[in-house]
Amino acid sequence: MMQNKKDICKDNVFRKVYDTFALDLRNFLIYKFQDFQSAEDVVQESFIKLWHNCEKVPFEKAKSYLFTIANNMFLNIKKHEKVVREYEKKSNLSKYDSVSPEFIMIEEEYAQKLENAIASLPDKERVVFEMSRIEKLKYKEIAEKLDVSIKTVEKRMSGALRFLRERVSYFK
């Protein structure tokens, strides 16, 4: 049955579009955002835009329209977050405004010590540490990517943390 452009404006057709595509769109956005609430917000905004433009969007293009709108919103949000981060770096609203210069110096020395210690980790342990703590991957995902067992990942992570504790301390 061929749907015409205006059919998407009918409640029952729009509801069918929502039921058909909302879950896939949400999963797509959860993957992109790594955050359920942000994904959920963009899903709702995407369907609102579809509703406002229902006369212009043919039924056959609804999925493509939704995913394009959602992806563009995602990109705009990330671009905005980047602008905010850059502004915070350049502005006087830094996290250091209410702390002493001595604390800033100690924190910077600690950060440098930690960075050096991470760089001096044995390669296998450093890779696991970075995948876990920087890329935020789960041990199972790391094991799959490195083609090793989860126990191996756990052992390497344990070794990395032990190594870092021995070399980095606030009071050394």
C-alpha positions in Angstrom: 0.0 0.0 0.0 1.5 3.3 -1.0 1.3 6.0 1.6 1.1 9.6 0.5 3.0 12.5 2.1 0.2 13.7 4.3 -0.5 10.3 5.8 2.3 10.7 8.3 0.3 13.6 9.9 -2.4 11.2 10.9 -2.1 10.1 14.5 -2.3 6.4 13.8 0.4 6.6 11.1 2.6 8.7 13.2 2.2 6.3 16.1 3.2 3.5 13.8 6.3 5.4 12.8 7.1 6.0 16.4 6.6 2.4 17.4 8.7 1.2 14.4 11.7 3.5 14.7 11.9 4.9 18.3 13.8 1.9 19.8 16.4 1.8 16.9 16.8 5.6 17.1 17.3 5.5 20.9 19.9 2.6 20.6 21.7 4.6 17.9 21.9 7.6 20.1 22.8 5.7 23.3 25.8 4.4 21.3 26.7 7.9 20.2 26.2 9.7 23.5 27.1 6.9 25.9 24.3 8.4 28.0 20.7 7.2 28.2 19.1 10.6 29.1 20.7 12.6 26.4 19.7 9.9 23.9 16.1 9.9 25.1 16.0 13.7 24.9 17.2 13.7 21.3 14.8 10.9 20.3 11.9 13.0 21.6 13.1 16.2 19.9 13.5 14.2 16.6 10.0 13.0 16.7 8.7 16.5 17.6 10.5 17.8 14.5 9.0 15.1 12.4 5.6 16.0 13.7 6.1 19.6 12.8 7.2 18.7 9.3 4.9 15.8 8.8 3.4 17.3 5.6 6.9 17.6 4.0 8.2 14.2 4.9 6.9 11.2 2.9 6.2 8.1 4.9 9.0 6.2 3.1 11.6 8.8 4.2 10.5 9.0 7.9 13.3 6.7 9.2 16.0 8.5 7.2 14.6 11.9 8.3 14.6 10.9 12.0 18.1 9.5 11.9 19.4 12.5 10.0 17.8 15.0 12.5 19.0 13.0 15.5 22.6 12.7 14.2 22.6 16.5 13.4 21.4 17.2 16.9 24.1 15.0 18.3 26.8 16.8 16.3 25.4 20.2 17.4 25.4 19.2 21.1 29.0 17.9 20.8 30.1 21.0 19.0 28.5 23.2 21.7 30.2 21.1 24.5 33.5 21.7 22.8 32.9 25.4 22.6 32.0 25.5 26.3 35.2 23.5 27.2 37.3 25.9 25.2 35.6 28.9 26.8 36.2 27.5 30.3 39.9 26.9 29.4 40.3 30.5 28.3 38.1 32.3 30.8 38.8 33.2 34.4 36.2 30.8 35.5 38.7 28.0 36.0 38.5 25.4 38.7 41.5 27.0 40.3 39.9 30.4 41.2 39.2 29.4 44.9 42.4 27.4 45.6 45.8 28.4 46.6 48.8 28.6 44.2 50.5 26.0 46.3 47.7 23.6 45.8 47.7 24.2 42.0 51.4 23.5 41.9 51.0 20.3 43.9 48.1 19.2 41.7 50.1 19.9 38.5 53.1 18.0 39.8 50.9 15.1 40.7 49.3 15.1 37.3 52.8 15.1 35.6 54.0 12.3 37.9 50.9 10.3 37.0 51.3 10.9 33.3 54.9 9.8 33.4 54.0 6.7 35.4 51.3 5.7 32.9 53.8 6.3 30.1 56.3 4.0 31.8 53.8 1.1 32.3 54.7 -2.1 30.5 53.0 -2.0 27.1 50.4 -4.7 27.7 49.4 -3.2 31.0 49.3 0.4 29.7 47.1 -0.7 26.8 44.6 -2.3 29.1 44.7 0.6 31.6 44.1 3.2 28.8 41.3 1.1 27.3 39.6 0.8 30.7 40.2 4.2 32.2 40.4 6.5 29.2 38.2 4.8 26.6 35.9 3.6 29.3 35.6 0.0 27.9 34.5 -2.9 30.0 36.9 -5.8 30.7 34.8 -8.0 28.4 35.2 -5.5 25.5 38.9 -5.1 26.1 39.3 -8.9 26.2 37.5 -9.2 22.8 39.5 -6.4 21.2 42.8 -7.8 22.4 41.8 -11.4 21.9 42.7 -12.4 25.4 40.7 -13.8 28.3 38.9 -11.5 30.8 41.2 -12.9 33.5 44.2 -11.7 31.5 42.6 -8.3 31.3 42.0 -8.3 35.1 45.5 -9.4 35.8 47.0 -6.7 33.6 44.8 -4.0 35.1 45.7 -5.1 38.6 49.4 -5.0 37.7 48.9 -1.5 36.1 47.2 -0.2 39.2 49.8 -1.7 41.5 52.6 -0.2 39.4 50.9 3.3 39.5 50.3 3.2 43.2 54.0 2.4 43.8 55.2 5.3 41.6 52.6 8.0 42.3 51.7 9.3 45.7 50.6 12.7 47.0 53.2 12.6 49.7 56.4 11.4 47.9 
